[in-house]
């Protein structure tokens, strides 16, 4: 009897030990299984975005890049497999196109003059609102920011009437005895008119950004500089501006991306004229798509993309902190 009891006890101990080991293995696999399920759920949640991005963004980007190395035109739509691969000859043809070269020079002129001028005007307004103007500050902010939220097409139409030979601008400067030019029909004045309108429209965005940066300049640093005998000009150029470097960088990059792609202004106001004096790279690309030169237009758009990237790199290097 004692022997049978001992065997039964030993068998019960073995079964209990097996259950404990199985339970232990189950516990060791539990966290791994939970992590795998969590990862699977995360991928399932990300899947709609990945599919949408791939279909509507990534695939068109890759396709347009491939298209820029071909001579694809509207005549090839019915037989796309007959399209010839021309490689970099497409880009060489662009730089040999006088109209495209003119559009590049116009775009660089617009950017080179428009960006510094817009930043200077916006910074001056931000400084005035931050220190010199205390009453009706909110009204001034709203007034300067209003052009930003207004439709660019509506703004361009209004400015087209302002810049007519008998428009508001020539009427105002005529009070001083100055005969104003035909702004939109004179090749020498059409681009300055575009820049003037762009500065007026975009200074509100930068003014708000710069104003936020100025309000975060440490006052104790400015007070310490004043105690050390620094004038207001020295405090601004040697204390405030260095602190505003990240804010200036944001403004410069935002303007660069917008100004390099400027299209609506000449499209509505001048049609790229007179004599292609307001033709931009974006407008040239739009025209080539309209003409059915899809390969050439794709190449022009990627040249614009490279220009935006290079200018952004230069700005990051110019405005980076020197700490």
C-alpha positions in Angstrom: 0.0 0.0 0.0 2.8 2.4 0.9 4.5 1.6 -2.4 1.4 2.4 -4.4 0.9 5.6 -2.4 4.5 6.7 -3.2 4.1 6.0 -6.9 0.9 8.0 -7.0 2.5 10.8 -5.2 5.5 10.9 -7.5 3.2 10.8 -10.5 1.2 13.7 -9.1 4.4 15.7 -8.5 5.5 15.1 -12.1 2.2 16.3 -13.5 2.3 19.4 -11.3 5.8 20.1 -12.4 4.8 19.8 -16.0 1.9 22.2 -15.5 4.3 24.7 -13.8 6.8 24.5 -16.6 4.0 24.9 -19.2 2.7 27.9 -17.3 6.2 29.3 -17.2 6.6 28.8 -20.9 3.3 30.4 -21.5 4.3 33.5 -19.4 7.6 33.8 -21.3 5.8 33.8 -24.6 3.0 36.1 -23.5 4.9 39.5 -23.8 6.3 38.5 -27.2 2.8 37.6 -28.5 1.4 40.8 -27.2 4.1 42.9 -28.9 3.5 41.0 -32.2 -0.2 41.7 -31.9 0.4 45.4 -31.1 2.8 45.6 -34.1 0.2 44.0 -36.4 -2.5 46.4 -35.2 -0.1 49.4 -35.8 0.6 48.2 -39.4 -3.1 47.7 -40.0 -3.8 51.3 -38.9 -1.0 52.6 -41.0 -2.0 50.6 -44.1 -4.7 53.1 -45.3 -2.2 56.0 -45.3 0.6 54.0 -46.9 -1.7 52.8 -49.7 -3.1 56.3 -50.2 0.4 57.9 -50.2 1.8 55.3 -52.5 -1.0 55.5 -55.0 -1.6 59.3 -55.1 1.9 60.6 -54.2 4.8 58.1 -54.5 3.7 56.5 -57.7 3.1 59.9 -59.5 6.4 61.2 -58.3 8.3 58.2 -59.5 6.4 58.1 -62.8 7.0 61.8 -63.4 10.7 61.3 -62.7 10.8 58.5 -65.3 8.8 60.6 -67.7 11.3 63.4 -67.5 13.9 61.1 -69.3 11.6 60.3 -72.2 10.2 62.3 -75.2 6.6 61.5 -74.1 4.0 63.8 -75.7 0.3 63.8 -76.2 0.7 61.9 -79.4 2.1 58.9 -77.5 -0.9 58.4 -75.2 -2.4 55.8 -77.5 0.9 53.9 -77.8 2.9 54.6 -74.6 5.3 51.6 -75.2 6.6 53.4 -78.3 8.1 56.2 -76.2 11.8 56.7 -76.6 14.2 57.0 -73.7 16.3 60.1 -74.2 18.0 60.3 -70.8 19.7 63.6 -69.9 19.3 64.9 -73.4 15.8 66.1 -72.2 17.5 68.3 -69.6 20.1 69.5 -72.1 17.3 70.5 -74.5 15.7 72.5 -71.7 18.9 74.5 -71.0 19.1 75.1 -74.7 15.6 76.5 -74.8 15.7 80.3 -74.8 12.3 80.6 -73.3 13.1 78.2 -70.4 16.4 80.1 -69.8 14.4 83.3 -69.7 11.9 81.8 -67.3 14.8 80.7 -65.0 16.3 84.2 -65.0 12.8 85.7 -64.3 12.3 83.3 -61.4 15.7 84.0 -59.9 15.1 87.8 -60.2 11.7 87.5 -58.5 13.3 85.4 -55.7 16.5 87.4 -55.3 14.7 90.7 -54.9 11.4 89.5 -53.4 12.7 87.4 -50.5 15.0 90.0 -49.0 12.5 92.8 -49.5 9.6 90.9 -48.0 11.7 89.8 -45.0 12.9 93.4 -44.4 9.4 94.9 -44.6 7.9 92.1 -42.4 10.7 92.4 -39.8 10.2 96.2 -39.6 6.5 95.8 -39.1 7.0 93.1 -36.5 9.5 95.4 -34.6 7.0 98.3 -34.8 4.2 96.1 -33.5 6.3 94.6 -30.7 7.7 97.9 -29.3 6.5 101.1 -31.0 2.8 100.5 -31.4 0.7 99.7 -28.3 -2.7 101.0 -29.2 -4.8 99.1 -31.8 -2.1 96.4 -32.1 -4.6 93.7 -32.8 -6.2 95.8 -35.6 -2.8 96.3 -37.2 -2.1 92.6 -37.1 -5.4 91.8 -38.7 -4.9 94.4 -41.4 -1.5 93.2 -42.4 -2.4 89.5 -42.2 -5.7 89.9 -44.2 -4.0 89.6 -47.7 -2.6 86.2 -46.7 -6.0 84.6 -46.3 -7.4 86.3 -49.4 -7.6 84.3 -52.6 -4.5 85.0 -54.7 -6.7 85.2 -57.8 -8.9 87.9 -56.2 -5.8 89.8 -55.1 -4.2 89.5 -58.6 -7.4 90.8 -60.2 -7.6 93.8 -57.9 -3.9 94.6 -58.4 -4.3 94.4 -62.2 -6.7 97.3 -61.9 -4.5 99.2 -59.5 -1.5 98.9 -61.9 -3.4 100.1 -65.0 -2.0 103.3 -66.6 -4.9 105.2 -65.1 -5.1 103.1 -62.0 -4.8 103.9 -58.3 -1.0 103.7 -58.1 -0.3 106.0 -61.0 -3.0 108.4 -59.7 -1.3 108.6 -56.3 2.2 109.1 -57.6 0.8 111.6 -60.1 -0.1 113.8 -57.1 3.7 114.3 -56.7 4.1 115.2 -60.3 5.4 111.8 -61.4 4.1 110.2 -64.5 3.7 106.5 -63.7 4.6 103.8 -66.3 2.3 101.2 -67.8 3.3 98.7 -65.2 1.9 95.5 -66.7 2.7 96.2 -70.3 6.2 97.5 -70.0 8.9 94.7 -69.9 11.1 96.8 -67.6 8.3 97.3 -65.0 6.2 94.2 -65.2 8.4 92.1 -62.9 8.9 94.9 -60.3 5.1 95.1 -60.2 4.8 91.4 -59.5 7.4 91.7 -56.7 5.5 94.7 -55.2 2.3 92.7 -55.1 4.1 89.6 -53.7 5.7 91.7 -50.9 2.3 93.2 -50.0 0.6 89.8 -49.9 3.2 87.8 -48.1 4.6 90.2 -45.5 1.7 89.4 -43.1 2.7 85.8 -42.7 6.3 86.7 -41.9 5.3 89.6 -39.7 3.3 87.2 -37.4 6.2 84.7 -37.4 8.8 87.4 -36.6 6.5 89.0 -34.0 6.3 85.6 -32.2 10.1 85.4 -32.3 10.6 88.9 -31.0 8.3 88.2 -28.1 10.5 85.3 -27.0 13.7 87.4 -26.9 14.9 87.3 -23.3 14.4 90.8 -21.8 17.1 90.3 -19.3 19.6 89.9 -22.1 18.5 93.2 -23.7 18.5 94.9 -20.3 22.1 93.7 -19.7 23.2 95.0 -23.1 21.6 98.4 -22.3 23.3 98.5 -18.9 26.6 97.8 -20.7 26.0 100.9 -22.9 24.7 99.3 -26.1 22.5 101.6 -28.2 19.2 100.5 -29.5 20.7 99.8 -32.9 23.5 97.7 -31.3 21.0 95.8 -29.2 18.9 95.0 -32.3 21.8 93.9 -34.6 24.0 92.3 -32.0 21.5 90.8 -29.6 18.0 90.5 -31.2 18.9 89.4 -34.7 21.3 86.6 -33.6 18.6 85.2 -31.3 16.1 85.4 -34.2 18.2 83.2 -36.5 15.9 80.2 -36.3 12.9 82.4 -36.9 14.5 84.1 -39.9 15.4 80.7 -41.3 11.7 79.6 -41.1 10.6 82.7 -42.9 13.3 82.4 -45.6 12.5 78.8 -46.4 8.8 79.4 -46.5 9.2 82.3 -48.9 11.7 80.4 -51.0 9.3 77.5 -51.6 6.5 79.9 -52.5 8.4 82.4 -54.6 10.3 79.8 -56.7 6.9 78.4 -57.6 5.2 81.7 -58.3 2.5 81.2 -61.0 -0.8 82.7 -60.2 0.3 86.3 -60.4 1.6 86.3 -64.0 -1.1 83.8 -65.0 -3.9 86.2 -64.0 -2.2 89.6 -64.5 0.2 89.4 -67.5 -0.1 85.9 -69.1 3.7 85.7 -68.8 4.3 88.8 -70.8 5.1 91.3 -72.0 7.8 89.6 -74.1 8.1 86.8 -71.5 9.3 89.2 -68.9 7.1 87.6 -66.2 7.3 84.0 -67.4 8.3 81.8 -64.5 9.5 78.2 -64.4 6.1 77.1 -63.1 4.4 79.0 -65.9 6.7 77.5 -68.5 6.0 74.0 -67.1 2.2 74.7 -67.2 2.5 75.8 -70.8 4.4 72.7 -71.8 1.8 70.4 -70.2 -0.8 72.3 -72.1 1.1 71.9 -75.4 1.3 68.1 -74.7 5.1 68.0 -74.1 4.8 65.9 -71.0 8.4 64.7 -70.9 9.8 68.2 -71.2 7.4 69.6 -68.6 8.3 66.8 -66.1 12.0 67.7 -66.6 11.3 71.4 -66.0 9.4 70.6 -62.8 12.4 68.5 -61.5 14.8 71.3 -62.3 12.5 73.6 -60.1 12.6 70.9 -57.4 16.4 70.9 -57.4 16.5 74.7 -57.3 14.2 74.7 -54.2 16.3 72.1 -52.5 19.6 73.9 -53.2 18.3 77.3 -52.1 17.0 75.7 -48.8 20.4 74.2 -48.2 22.1 77.5 -48.7 19.6 79.2 -46.3 20.1 76.5 -43.6 23.8 77.2 -43.8 23.4 80.9 -43.8 21.0 81.1 -40.9 22.3 78.2 -38.8 23.3 79.0 -35.2 26.9 79.8 -34.6 26.9 78.5 -31.0 
